[in-house]
């Protein structure tokens, strides 16, 4: 199973990934000698690779046979990747539906590596649109999608999330103190949706609601973004209803049986 390695690759990392692939595709336990033969390397190298992977939880060793199998850490990462893929697959029709109903750009945010990140969107068909880059971080204190997600986390997770986050002002309306933000997040949770009233960009308003899974845990937020003149304050109730309906239907498709509000 030896292969020609790319000269730019990190050999030890490449070998570790090969070991994970072998263990992940194996129906049973695999020994050091077997791995060494499959990869055409000495057993000492395999021992070092397995020691590193085991210390990080990516492989487990059977105490009786001393052989190895894929670890929980690798399984957890795979499951997280599948959940994110599943979320994007499930959410696409809802993004399109919300874009058609409102005429505005629709955004989807989720938590990746302790950051709120835009992972999908549906562009507005209007001539004047608000565009957001996929992969960009959503500011948790001044975007509707950020606030909608943050508000539905448990209090201790909110505290941990904000402990090292700078509440940087983006406009004159940005919330920049922790007590004010926490009070605002409580209000968001009570009403079921978040409003960004020109808090991130002057002239832009956004409305978002949380997406909950079968356990009632927030897994994403979905919202619309548009020019403040179109998303006028006297139409917020109308837009809020549509956003909440879409978020509720999406949550139900993920197994949530309660109400967001």
ZIPEFEN-V265486 format. One record per backbone hydrogen bond with DSSP energy under -0.5 kcal/mol. NH is the residue of the N-H (numbers start at 1). CO is the residue of the C=O. Records with the same first field share a line. If there is no record, write none. Layout:
# ZIPEFEN-V265486
NH->CO / CO
This chain:
# ZIPEFEN-V265486
5->3
9->6
11->9
14->10
15->11
16->12
17->13
18->14
19->15
20->16
21->17
22->18
23->19
24->20
25->21
26->22 / 23
30->68
35->31
36->32
37->33
38->34
39->35
40->36
41->36
46->42
47->43
48->44
49->45
50->46
51->47
52->48
53->49
54->50
55->51
56->52
57->54
58->53
59->53
60->69
62->67
66->62
68->30
69->60
71->58
73->57
74->57
75->71
76->72
77->73
78->74
79->75
80->76
81->77
82->78
83->79
84->80
85->81
86->82
87->83
88->84
89->85
90->86
91->87
92->88
94->91
95->91
96->92
97->93
98->94
99->95
100->96
101->97
102->98
103->99
105->225
106->122
107->223
108->120
109->221
110->117
112->110 / 115
115->112
117->110 / 115
118->136
119->108 / 117
120->108
122->106
126->103
129->127
131->129
135->118
136->133
138->116
139->137
142->139
143->139
147->143
148->144
149->145
150->146
151->147
152->148 / 149
153->150
157->154
158->154
159->155
160->156
161->157
162->158
163->159
165->162
167->165
168->166
171->199
174->171
175->141
181->177
182->178
183->179
184->180
185->181
186->182
187->183
188->184
189->185
190->186
191->187
192->188
193->188
194->208
196->206
197->195
198->196 / 204
204->201
205->226
206->196
207->224
208->194
209->222
211->220
213->217
214->254
216->213
219->211
220->211
221->109
222->209
223->107
224->207
225->105
226->205
228->203
230->227
231->227
232->230
235->232
236->233
239->235
240->236
241->237
242->238
243->239
244->240
245->241
246->242
247->243
248->244
249->245
250->246
251->247
252->248
253->249
254->250 / 251
255->252
256->251
